[in-house]
Amino acid sequence: MKKTIRIAPSILSADFARLGEQVREAEAAGADWIHVDVMDGRFVPNITMGFVVVEALRRVTRLTLDVHLMIVEPERYVERFVAAGADVVTIHAEATPHVHRALQLVRTAGARAGLAVNPATPLDRFDDVWGELDLALLMTVNPGFGGQRFIERGLERLERLAARRDAGNPEALIEVDGGVGLANAAELVGRGADVLVAGSAVFNDRASVAENLKALRDAVQG
């Protein structure tokens, strides 16, 4: 059976002056999830959005809100993000000594739990928590800024992560975030990705959100 591929536009690359409009455009054009990058200026060298933005997004879309916490001590905040409307909450393995506890908090609060790793973090960080995971996020750029170039070693890491997932929890989804576009979307899916996060490939001045999403979907399917 052909697997379902989800495309999750990242609003980090959207026009914040008309964020609600752009999210509605993405939903109308067939986006599957909306990816929300939360950054604290400590775990990554940037500050972005928080609970209020998630609450606002929840009012304008029915799509899955995929909230990616690039923050230290995420266990302090996961419940508030779920209360704000997050459907998926992903924490970073590098951001807390209490990974298992944080994942349990996400699930207890009623959301799906994800774990992310940076490009140089060993994949064995997933091995002891597959049973708590709904999603494994592989960063293919160093987190903190949109529009970065894909790190090619991510392809090999994706294959290895897919093998670990199949052994540890075949029901968990694999998400790829960073440098995803027309040139590599099909190969990422072929190597094991289930969810593609795309920021500048969707929200840009070259074409409309609908045109960009169609091109990305065609690339995946073709």
N, C-alpha and C positions, 0 to 999 in steps of 0.2 A: 504494500500500500504506500502511495506517495505521501510523504510527511507534509504537514502544514507548516509553512514558513510565515512568521509574523514580521512585519516591518514596523519599527517603532521610531517615528520621527523624534529627534531630540530638539526640544524647544530652546536649548542653549544657543542655537543658531537662528532662532526666529527673531522677528522684529518685535521687541517688547512693547513698542508703542501701540501695537495692534495684536497683542498675543492671543486674545480670545478669538479674533477673526481668523488668525492663521491656524489655530487648533481646529476650528470649525472647518476650514478649507481642507485640512489634512483628513479629518473624519469623513467629509463628503467624498474625498478622492480615494478612500479605501484603506487608509492607515489602520493598522490593527491595534497598536498601543500608542500611547504618548509617553515619551521618555523624559523624565524630569531630573536634571542634574542639580543636586544640592551640595554646595561647596561652602566651607567655613573659613577659608583663609589660613587654616592651620594644617590640615591634612594635605591640602593642595593650595598653591599660591594664587587663589582667586576666591571671591565671594559672590554667590549668585542669589538663590531664592530660598524661601522657607515655607512655613505652614500656611501663611496667607495666600501665597501663590497656588499651592495645592488646593486649598479651599476654593479659590476662584476658578481653577481649572475644572474642579468637580462640578461646578454649576453650569459649565458650558459644553461639557462632553460626556457621552456615555462610554467612551472607550476606556480600556484598562489604563490606569495611571501607574506607570512603572517608575517608581521613585528610587533613585540611585543616590545613596548617602555617601558622599565623599567628605566625611566629617569624623573627627576624633570622638571617642566615647559614644558611638551611635546608640548604645543601649539606653542612654538618657533620653532619647528623643523618638524612638521608633513608635511608641504608642501614640504620641501626638500626631505623627504623620499619618498613621492609620486612621485616627479620628478625623483628620482633615480630609480624608478621601482616598488615600493611597490604596491601590489593590495589590501591588507588589512592592516590597521594600527590600532593597539590596544594601547590605553593609560590606565594608572592606575587611578582608582578613588582616590587613596590616594596621587597622585603625583601633583595635581593641584587644586586650588580653582575654576577653570574655566572649569569644565568637559563639560558642554553643548557647550561652545564656541569651545573647542578643537575638539569635535566630529563633529561639523558643519564645521570646517576647513578641516578635513579629507575628508568629503563628497564633499565640494566645490572644493577641489583639484582633485577629480576624483577617490578616492579610497573608499572601503568599511570601515565602522567605527566600531571599537570594543572597549569595556570597560572591564577592568580586575579588579578583587578584590583579595586581599591577604587572606590567610586562616582565619584570625580573623576579617575581615572587614564585617560588616552587609550587607546582601543581599539587603536591602532596598535602597542601593546606586544606584541600577538599575532603581528604580521605576519611577523616574521623567524623564528618558531619553530613555525609550524603543522606542519611536518614532524616535530617531536619530540613533538607533543601527542596525547594520547588524549582530553583533556577541557579545556574552557575554562570557568572559573568566573567568573560575573558577580556581584559583591557588590551587593546592592540595599539594604543598610544599611551604616553604617560599622562595621567589624568590631570585636569585643571583648566584646559582650554579647548575650544572647538577648532575645527579646521586643520588639525594636524595630519601629517603623513603617516599612513599605515606602516607599522613595523613588521617587516616581512617574516621575521621569525615567528610571528603570531600564527602563521599557517601551520607550522609544525606543532606548535603548542596546542592549537585547536584540535588537531588529530589525536594528540595524546590525551587531552582533556575528554574528548568524546569516548575514548576507550575506557578511561577511568569512570566516566558517567555510566556507561553501559554495564560495567561491573558493579558499581556501587549503588546506583538508583536509576534504572532505565527510564523512569517517568519524569525525571528532572529535565528541564529545558536548558539548552546552552545558548547564551546570548553573547554576541560580539559587539564591542563598543570601541570605535576609534578608527577613523580613516576608511569607513565603509562607503563604497560607491559603485558606479556602474562597472568599473574595471575589475573588481574583485568579488562582487556579490555572489555570483554563481559558484566560484571556487570555495568561498566560505561555507556556503550551504553544502557543497559536495564533501567538505571535510568535517562536517558535523554540526554546523550552526543551525539553530531553530529560530532564533530571534536576531534580527539585524537592526542595530541602532544606527540611524543615519541623520546627521545634523545638516551640515552644509550641502550635502547631496540632495536634500529636500527643500531647505529654506535658503534660497539664493536669488540673485538678480538675473540669472541667465534664463530662467523659465518659471512658469507658475508652479505652485505646490502640486497641483494635479498632474501637470506634465512630468514633473520630476518623479513623483511617486509611480506613475505609469511606466516610465523608463526603467526605474529600479525594479519594479515587479516583472517587467518583460525580461530584464537581465537575469533575474533569479530563475525564471521559468525557461529561459532559452539557453 
